[in-house]
């Protein structure tokens, strides 16, 4: 794969030897069978990464625990300084890393760069946060007593991330966990193992240059059985998992069985409500990017468009016309909007959704299908499709990780649209397009959207790192990234100090000896 500078990027990321070889990366023990990474862009083998055996895992967890013992005693602002250095490396390597993300995962180069930008942003955020891990002080009910709370590092944190954001989601977790004083063990997706090794190499270098133990950042590789080693391991107080609802339920149960904490960021079934007062031009931009960006493989992708009958035909025509302009092809070629799906299984699920929506009575407006011929040899390129459907269809109730957009019609009051929008099991992201203040505020009110993210006059995807990211219901309830999401990576301790010569009991209890 010499086109588009892939080899050069691999070299810049220290991955030159992975070309058809086996890489273990830095500080990463892997003696299991190697997993091969094939690019969905051109079907080529990019490299192989060894997987983690049970024995390897024991070494990793020991190394991580040793790393944690040192790291937790370092003042938080000094930990922030390490994250700042890590971020310098990300800035320096933004292009090669963005390119590798694009090549290994299939999203457009612009989106690959955008993903690395999210890493840079969260690191900036984490550096500032390293001086702001604040607790509260309280007034004690007893004289001569002081009460306050403080946040301590939690321990070794497990991170399970998905193929669709192979680097950003790790960094949302790890940048915060690091300034909070935790060591991290990351299991990236087995579909994108090379981006994981690239990130691990950067982190390992920064820790080594600062004379810090390697175990503060660890990587494990493999399928769900490797993830299970972490979810069942009581030495891991927190498991943060991003992926499907099916996976999340398994993780949650395994972690809960040992009373550990889990942070879940699972599927979405995100809708944009388009009211009669919507700006149609902006609606088209928001909806089309939301539905076809990352080839519909974001957890925030727009799956449903809930349009008022008064503007339905206008919106429908404008969106269908916009889809005709879409260029599908090699995502490294910046003239293309849409790259491939991750693999052939994803293509099969996409085709199933198209078949199912018709079987349930839907009407296809923009025909889908797999694209073949020159430039499309990987078999993973598909046409973004649109179908008119109804919210209660089984297939509409599901999250299909592909560029299939369902057009739903509502009539009457906004309440009807909100009912449809909330009428799914998932609760991640939502949006309304309207210039009507009353409608916008109702959508954001307690009787409005039930999602973790609710936007006005922008689409459902592309959240900034500064806000807490996550959703309700089957999306899992976790919050990552900005706001006060850092608190989950620390343990809170309430301290009461008596500086008198007496020992009065709380609640006025008398206990005379
Ligand atoms: C994901 O798809 O798992 O809001 C994360 C967005 C991105 C993150 C998506 N910032 O679309």
Boltz pocket constraint, residues with backbone or C-beta under 6 A from the ligand:
constraints:
  - pocket:
      binder: B
      contacts: [[A, 118], [A, 164], [A, 165], [A, 169], [A, 242], [A, 297], [A, 298], [A, 299], [A, 300], [A, 301], [A, 460], [A, 461], [A, 462], [A, 463], [A, 464]]
      max_distance: 6.0
